[in-house]
Amino acid sequence: MSTRQTLSLRAYGRSSQVLSNIRVKRRVMSHRHHAARITCATIPEQDKRKTYWEKDAEHAIDLLRGDVELDDVDRANIAHTLKMLAWLASTGQRAGSSGSTRFTSAPEDLLPDVDLPPAEPVRRTKLPREAEASPGYSNTILLQGFNWTSCSYSGGWYNHVQELATDIASAGFSHVYLPPPSQSVSDEGYLPQQLYQLNSKYGSKDQLVNVIKKLHESGVKAVADIVINHRCADKQNDRGEWVIFSDEVDHAGSSLSWGDWAIVGNDPAFSGTGAPASGEIYGPAPDLDHSNPALRGALVDWLNWLDTEIGYDGWRFDFAKGYSPIFTEEYVRSSVGPESFCVGEIWTSCMYGPNGLNANQDPHRQVLADWVDANKSTSSVFDFTTKAILQEAVNDQFWRLKDERNRPPGFIGWWPNRAVTFVDNHDTGGTQNHWPFPQEHLMQGYAYILTHPGIPCVFWDHFREYGEEIARLIEVRKKADVKAESPVSIKAAEDRLYLAEVTGDRGSLLIKLGSQYELGSLLAPDSKYELLTSGANYAVWGKLHPKWEKTLNSLSSIEVE
């Protein structure tokens, strides 16, 4: 398949998702007004034999020709979807979630003769007012407080984290995100069953409350790994289908005893009677119908219970691409509030060509921008774009670390205040190792994310193995008061050298990555920069703004290698 075809297929997937989100937005509005769902929100029985593109095309045309009120952006996105569908049909390419649908021909009106404004991409150069006023984001330094095998830890994982709470705080972390709290079919917690049952493989409910209390006493906030895209049923109906959900724990608020109405109607593995999914289908467990107000209300009650009764301070939304971000906004606003730190997992494929990872990953970071924009910036998002680029760059390809506008090429280059940067997590690294960062360059990765804008997140395994070195980088970040939205100026991005200046509120940092040691005129001899910390193929210099120069000695006293 050619590069153009590959890009177009991915563009189709994104355009189709935009179309789906528009349909969901209209459907939710009709729910709120107690009116019937719009015609294109459901797939008639006779349409089930049609290809994905035929159904999407007909739904898009219905939207354009129907009575539903559309703004210019909606109309533009629909038009772009139609054009992409037409191109794919003409090339005979495959598409659809399973990749099994072949395009053969396109109806004549797939190319409507309309003059619509182009879809405007969301590329933040100035933070929204709400984001600027969110201290839960600007100064956050996050620790992922577990790995894939933590559920098997002898003595209980919650007890272990509680013992290390002081060390976590001393290292400089402001937040720890803990594993999924609920009882689960899988030991790791990602196939939840009874949400209010908090006795899990990580420990008991009381142990969970105690570890959060200890973290709070140490000045660290606790974030819950929230798995609400799907839920495992525990009983069968009279047809032998696993679609009955129990709720056997006494609690205030709405019941989580649900039936097949709680499952989306287009989940191919489960017999749900709800509306079609507003995002990607997960597969291993029934996808929940988040367009249902009763279901959302029950989830909001549960989130508030986790907040007020258990003590959590924020949420990490697992598989957040499985439902519309407009629901994510509701879950945040109705529980901890947009001033609290929340983050979503939107893990999608990057753009690759014949020579590996493409230099330009704008389509990939655009997906992240669209998601954050759609949830009204109430939740940040993991910056998978930066991870992809950074783990290629450290292999003497540091030219990758700037885009065409001389900005960081990941999501931090567009919307740093909502970009959670990371090197690895329990899926990409650790024992699963699905997409690991090169081990020999690991600390170069951390030297980048811990000194640059964005919200850095450290993986538990790396904290335990490289704790002192990571703590030094966090200390340097804090002394210069580098925030999520601090400006960065890239001085060099070559094969073996990356050099950038990051300006914090109290001082500036000069970060050098790569095996090239000769900086020439890039580091002026009369500058006030002093070496603060260094390691294998990285170094960080710092200087404080004049009114903070008295504290420079404390920076310089940090031991370097």
C-alpha positions in Angstrom: 0.0 0.0 0.0 1.4 3.4 -0.9 2.1 6.1 1.6 -0.7 8.2 0.2 -3.2 5.3 0.6 -2.0 4.6 4.1 -2.5 8.3 5.1 -5.8 8.4 3.4 -7.1 5.3 5.2 -6.1 6.8 8.5 -7.7 10.1 7.6 -10.8 8.2 6.8 -10.8 6.6 10.2 -10.4 10.0 11.8 -13.1 11.6 9.6 -15.5 8.8 10.3 -14.9 9.3 14.0 -15.6 13.0 13.7 -18.9 12.1 11.9 -19.7 9.6 14.7 -19.1 12.3 17.4 -21.4 14.7 15.5 -24.1 12.1 15.5 -23.6 11.4 19.2 -23.7 15.1 20.0 -27.1 15.4 18.2 -28.4 12.3 19.8 -27.5 13.5 23.3 -29.3 16.8 22.6 -32.4 14.9 21.6 -32.2 12.8 24.8 -32.1 15.9 26.9 -35.1 17.3 25.2 -36.9 13.9 25.5 -37.3 13.8 21.7 -36.9 11.0 19.3 -33.3 10.2 18.2 -32.4 11.6 14.8 -32.7 9.1 11.9 -28.9 8.8 11.3 -28.1 7.9 14.9 -29.2 4.3 14.4 -28.5 1.8 11.7 -31.7 0.2 10.3 -31.9 -3.5 10.0 -31.6 -3.5 6.2 -28.4 -1.5 6.4 -26.5 -4.1 8.4 -25.4 -5.8 5.1 -23.9 -2.6 3.8 -20.3 -1.7 3.9 -18.9 0.8 6.5 -18.4 3.5 3.9 -21.9 3.1 2.4 -23.4 3.5 5.9 -21.2 6.4 6.8 -21.8 8.1 3.4 -25.6 7.8 3.7 -25.6 9.1 7.3 -23.4 12.0 6.3 -25.7 12.9 3.4 -28.7 12.6 5.8 -27.1 15.1 8.1 -26.3 17.6 5.3 -29.8 17.3 3.8 -31.7 16.9 7.0 -33.3 19.3 9.5 -30.6 18.9 12.1 -28.9 22.3 12.9 -25.2 22.1 11.9 -22.5 24.7 12.5 -19.8 25.4 9.9 -17.3 23.1 11.5 -19.7 20.2 11.6 -20.6 20.8 7.9 -17.0 21.0 6.9 -16.1 17.8 8.7 -19.0 16.0 7.1 -18.0 17.2 3.7 -14.4 16.1 4.2 -15.7 12.7 5.3 -17.6 12.3 2.1 -14.7 13.3 -0.1 -12.5 10.8 1.7 -15.1 8.1 1.3 -15.3 8.9 -2.4 -11.5 8.7 -2.9 -11.3 5.4 -1.0 -14.1 4.0 -3.1 -12.4 5.0 -6.3 -9.1 3.3 -5.2 -10.7 0.0 -4.1 -9.0 0.2 -0.7 -10.1 -1.5 2.5 -11.5 0.2 5.6 -13.7 -0.4 8.6 -12.8 -1.4 12.1 -11.9 -4.9 11.0 -10.2 -3.9 7.8 -12.4 -6.4 5.9 -14.5 -4.1 3.8 -13.5 -3.5 0.2 -14.6 -0.4 -1.6 -15.9 -0.9 -5.1 -17.9 2.1 -6.3 -19.3 5.3 -5.0 -22.8 6.8 -5.4 -22.8 10.0 -7.6 -23.7 12.3 -4.7 -20.7 11.3 -2.7 -19.1 14.4 -4.0 -21.6 17.2 -3.2 -21.0 20.4 -5.1 -20.9 22.6 -2.1 -18.5 25.3 -1.1 -17.8 24.7 2.6 -15.1 26.2 4.8 -12.2 23.9 5.5 -12.1 22.2 8.9 -10.0 24.3 11.2 -7.5 22.1 13.2 -7.2 22.7 16.9 -3.6 23.9 17.5 -3.3 25.9 20.7 -0.8 28.6 20.7 -2.5 30.4 23.6 -4.0 28.5 26.4 -7.8 28.7 27.0 -8.7 30.9 30.0 -9.8 27.9 32.0 -6.5 26.1 31.4 -4.5 29.1 32.5 -6.4 29.1 35.8 -5.8 25.4 36.4 -3.0 24.9 39.0 -3.8 21.2 38.9 -2.1 21.1 35.6 0.7 23.8 35.5 2.8 22.3 38.3 1.8 18.7 38.2 4.6 16.0 38.2 2.9 12.6 37.9 4.1 9.2 39.0 2.4 6.0 37.7 2.2 4.2 41.0 2.2 0.6 39.7 3.2 -1.8 36.9 1.5 -4.7 35.2 2.5 -7.2 37.9 1.8 -5.1 40.9 -1.4 -7.0 41.5 0.7 -10.0 42.5 2.9 -8.2 45.0 3.4 -10.1 48.2 2.0 -8.3 51.1 -0.4 -6.1 49.0 0.4 -3.3 46.6 -1.5 -0.6 48.5 0.6 -1.4 51.6 3.8 -1.2 49.6 2.9 2.2 48.1 2.0 3.4 51.6 5.4 2.5 52.9 7.0 4.5 50.1 4.7 7.6 50.3 7.4 9.7 52.0 10.0 8.7 49.3 7.5 9.6 46.6 6.9 13.0 48.1 10.7 13.6 48.7 11.4 12.8 45.0 9.1 15.8 44.1 6.0 14.1 42.7 2.7 16.0 43.2 0.4 13.2 42.0 0.4 9.4 41.9 -2.0 7.5 39.8 -3.0 4.3 41.3 -4.3 1.1 39.6 -8.0 0.4 38.8 -9.7 0.2 42.2 -12.7 -2.1 41.5 -13.1 -5.9 41.7 -12.2 -7.2 38.2 -12.4 -10.4 36.1 -8.7 -9.8 35.4 -6.3 -9.4 38.3 -4.8 -6.2 36.8 -8.2 -4.5 37.1 -9.0 -3.6 33.5 -12.0 -5.8 33.2 -14.1 -4.4 36.1 -17.3 -6.0 37.3 -18.8 -4.6 40.5 -17.5 -1.1 40.6 -18.3 -0.4 44.3 -16.5 -3.5 45.4 -13.0 -2.2 46.2 -11.4 -5.4 47.5 -9.1 -6.2 44.6 -5.8 -8.0 44.0 -4.1 -4.8 44.9 -5.5 -4.9 48.5 -8.6 -4.2 50.5 -10.8 -1.1 50.5 -9.4 -0.1 53.9 -5.8 -0.5 52.6 -6.7 1.7 49.6 -8.2 4.4 51.9 -5.0 4.2 54.1 -2.6 4.6 51.2 -4.5 7.6 49.9 -4.5 9.1 53.4 -0.8 8.6 53.7 -0.2 10.2 50.4 -2.2 13.2 51.4 -0.3 13.5 54.6 2.9 13.5 52.5 1.5 16.3 50.3 0.8 14.0 47.3 -2.6 13.7 45.5 -4.1 10.4 44.4 -5.5 9.8 40.9 -7.7 6.8 40.2 -7.3 4.7 37.0 -11.0 4.8 35.9 -12.2 2.0 33.6 -15.7 2.9 32.4 -15.6 2.3 28.7 -16.6 -1.3 29.4 -17.8 -3.5 32.2 -18.0 -7.3 32.6 -21.4 -8.7 33.3 -21.7 -11.4 36.0 -25.0 -13.1 35.1 -26.7 -14.5 32.0 -30.1 -13.7 30.7 -32.7 -16.3 29.7 -30.9 -16.6 26.4 -27.6 -17.5 27.9 -26.0 -14.1 27.1 -23.7 -12.4 29.6 -25.5 -9.1 29.8 -26.7 -8.8 33.5 -24.6 -6.6 35.8 -24.9 -6.9 39.5 -24.4 -4.3 42.2 -24.2 -6.1 45.6 -22.5 -3.4 47.7 -24.6 -1.0 49.7 -24.1 2.6 48.7 -25.8 5.9 48.2 -26.8 7.1 44.7 -28.0 5.2 41.7 -27.8 1.4 41.3 -25.3 -0.2 39.0 -27.5 -3.2 38.5 -27.9 -3.0 34.7 -29.2 -5.1 31.8 -28.5 -5.4 28.1 -29.8 -1.8 27.7 -26.4 -0.6 29.2 -24.4 -2.2 26.3 -24.0 -0.4 23.0 -26.0 -1.8 20.2 -23.2 -2.3 17.7 -20.8 -4.3 19.9 -20.3 -7.4 17.8 -19.4 -9.7 20.7 -22.2 -8.8 23.0 -26.0 -8.5 22.6 -26.6 -4.9 23.7 -29.8 -3.0 23.0 -28.3 0.5 23.6 -27.4 3.1 21.1 -24.3 2.7 18.8 -21.0 3.3 20.4 -19.7 6.9 20.3 -16.1 5.7 19.9 -14.1 2.6 19.2 -15.3 -0.9 20.3 -13.0 -2.4 23.0 -13.7 -6.1 22.3 -12.9 -8.2 25.4 -15.8 -6.8 27.4 -19.2 -5.2 26.8 -18.9 -1.5 25.8 -21.1 0.7 27.8 -23.7 3.0 26.2 -22.6 6.4 27.6 -25.3 8.2 25.6 -27.8 6.8 28.2 -28.5 9.5 30.8 -29.3 6.9 33.5 -26.0 5.1 33.0 -24.0 8.3 33.1 -25.8 9.4 36.2 -24.9 6.2 38.0 -21.3 6.5 36.9 -21.2 10.1 38.2 -22.5 8.9 41.5 -19.7 6.3 41.7 -17.1 8.9 40.8 -18.3 11.2 43.5 -18.2 8.4 46.0 -14.6 7.7 45.0 -13.9 11.3 45.6 -15.7 12.0 48.8 -15.6 8.6 50.5 -12.3 7.1 49.3 -10.3 10.3 48.9 -9.3 10.3 45.2 -8.3 13.7 43.8 -8.6 13.1 40.0 -9.0 10.6 37.3 -7.0 8.7 34.6 -9.5 7.6 32.0 -8.6 4.2 30.5 -9.4 3.6 26.8 -10.9 7.0 26.6 -11.2 6.7 22.8 -14.1 4.2 23.4 -16.6 7.0 24.1 -17.2 10.6 23.1 -15.1 13.2 24.9 -18.3 15.2 25.6 -19.0 12.5 28.2 -15.6 12.8 29.6 -16.3 16.5 30.2 -19.5 15.6 32.0 -17.8 13.1 34.2 -15.1 15.6 35.2 -17.4 18.6 35.8 -19.9 16.5 37.8 -17.2 15.0 40.1 -13.8 16.4 41.0 -14.2 19.5 38.7 -12.0 20.9 35.9 -9.6 22.5 38.3 -8.4 19.0 39.3 -5.9 17.0 37.4 -7.4 14.4 35.0 -5.9 12.6 32.0 -7.2 10.4 29.2 -5.6 7.5 27.4 -5.9 8.1 23.6 -3.5 5.5 22.1 -3.7 5.5 18.3 -1.2 4.5 15.6 1.4 7.0 14.6 2.2 7.7 10.9 4.8 5.4 9.4 6.3 5.3 5.9 8.9 3.2 4.0 11.7 4.5 6.2 9.9 4.1 9.5 8.3 6.8 11.6 7.4 9.8 9.6 9.1 13.1 10.6 5.8 14.9 10.6 3.3 13.6 13.1 0.7 16.4 12.8 -2.2 14.1 12.1 -1.4 12.1 15.2 -1.2 15.0 17.5 -4.3 16.5 15.9 -6.3 13.5 17.2 -5.1 14.4 20.7 -5.9 18.1 20.2 -9.4 17.2 18.9 -10.1 15.1 22.0 -9.0 17.7 24.5 -10.9 20.4 22.6 -14.0 18.3 22.6 -13.9 17.8 26.3 -13.5 21.6 26.8 -10.0 21.0 28.2 -11.4 19.5 31.3 -9.0 16.6 30.9 -5.4 16.4 29.7 -4.2 13.5 27.5 -1.2 11.3 27.4 1.2 12.6 24.8 1.8 9.5 22.7 3.1 11.6 19.9 6.1 12.8 22.0 6.8 9.3 23.1 6.9 8.0 19.5 9.2 10.7 18.3 11.5 10.8 21.3 12.3 7.1 21.4 13.3 7.4 17.7 15.2 10.6 18.3 17.5 9.2 21.0 19.0 6.9 18.3 21.1 9.7 16.9 18.1 11.2 15.1 17.7 14.3 17.3 16.7 16.3 14.2 13.3 14.8 14.9 12.8 17.0 18.0 11.6 20.1 16.3 8.7 20.7 13.9 8.5 23.1 10.9 7.8 26.0 13.2 10.8 25.2 15.5 8.6 23.9 18.2 8.6 20.5 20.0 7.1 18.0 17.5 4.8 16.3 20.0 1.5 17.4 21.5 3.5 19.6 23.9 4.3 21.8 20.8 0.6 22.6 20.4 -1.0 22.4 23.8 1.6 21.8 26.5 -0.8 22.5 29.4 -2.8 19.5 28.5 0.0 17.2 27.3 1.1 14.5 29.7 4.5 13.4 28.5 5.9 10.0 29.4 8.7 7.6 28.4 6.9 4.3 29.2 3.9 2.9 31.1 2.6 -0.5 32.2 1.6 -1.3 28.6 4.5 0.0 26.6 7.3 -1.0 28.9 7.7 -3.2 32.0 6.8 -6.9 31.7 4.4 -6.3 28.8 7.0 -4.3 26.7 4.6 -3.7 23.8 6.4 -0.5 22.7 9.4 0.1 24.9 11.7 3.1 25.1 15.3 2.1 24.3 16.6 1.0 27.7 20.2 2.3 27.0 18.8 5.8 26.3 16.1 5.9 29.1 17.6 8.8 31.1 17.9 10.9 28.0 14.1 10.5 27.6 13.6 11.6 31.2 16.0 14.5 30.8 13.8 15.7 28.0 10.3 15.3 29.6 11.3 16.5 33.1 12.9 19.7 31.8 10.5 20.6 29.0 6.9 22.0 29.0 4.1 19.5 29.4 3.1 17.5 32.4 5.7 14.8 33.0 4.8 11.3 34.1 7.4 8.8 35.5 6.8 5.1 35.2 7.0 3.1 38.5 9.7 0.7 37.4 12.0 3.6 36.4 11.4 5.5 39.6 12.5 2.5 41.6 15.6 1.8 39.4 16.7 5.4 38.6 15.1 7.2 41.5 18.0 9.5 42.5 18.8 10.6 38.9 15.1 11.2 38.2 14.8 13.1 41.5 17.7 15.4 40.5 16.0 16.3 37.3 12.7 17.0 39.1 14.6 19.2 41.6 16.2 21.2 38.7 12.7 21.6 37.1 11.3 23.0 40.4 14.1 25.3 41.2 13.7 27.0 37.8 10.0 26.8 38.3 9.4 25.2 34.9 5.6 24.8 34.4 3.5 22.8 31.9 3.2 25.9 29.7 6.7 27.3 30.0 8.2 28.4 26.6 11.0 26.5 24.9 13.5 27.7 22.4 15.2 25.0 20.3 18.8 26.0 19.6 19.9 22.9 17.7 18.3 19.6 16.5 20.8 17.6 14.5 21.7 13.9 14.2 23.8 13.7 17.4 22.8 16.9 19.2 19.7 18.5 20.7 20.0 21.7 22.6 17.0 23.7 23.9 16.4 26.5 26.4 13.3 26.3 28.6 12.3 29.4 30.5 10.7 28.9 33.8 9.2 31.5 36.2 12.3 31.7 38.3 15.1 30.6 35.9 16.1 29.1 32.6 17.4 25.7 31.8 19.6 24.7 28.9 19.2 21.0 28.0 21.6 19.1 25.9 20.9 15.6 24.6 23.1 13.4 22.4 26.7 12.1 22.0 28.0 15.3 20.5 30.0 17.2 23.1 31.3 20.2 21.2 28.7 23.0 21.5 30.7 25.8 19.9 29.0 29.1 20.1 25.7 27.5 21.2 26.8 27.9 24.8 28.2 31.4 25.1 31.3 31.6 27.3 30.0 34.7 29.1 26.6 33.2 29.9 25.6 32.7 33.5 24.6 29.1 32.9 26.1 26.6 35.3 26.0 22.8 35.1 23.3 21.5 37.4 23.1 17.8 36.5 24.2 15.3 33.9 24.2 11.7 32.9 24.8 9.4 30.0 24.6 11.7 26.9 22.6 14.4 28.6 23.4 17.6 30.6 21.3 20.4 32.1 22.6 23.8 32.8 20.7 26.5 34.7 20.6 30.2 35.5 18.1 32.0 37.6 16.4 35.3 36.8 18.1 38.2 38.7 15.8 38.3 41.7 16.3 34.5 42.3 20.1 34.4 41.9 20.6 34.0 45.6 19.2 30.4 45.4 21.6 29.5 42.6 24.0 27.9 45.0 21.4 25.3 46.0 21.1 24.4 42.4 24.8 24.2 41.9 25.2 21.9 44.9 23.4 19.1 43.2 25.9 16.3 42.6 26.6 15.6 39.0 28.1 12.6 37.3 
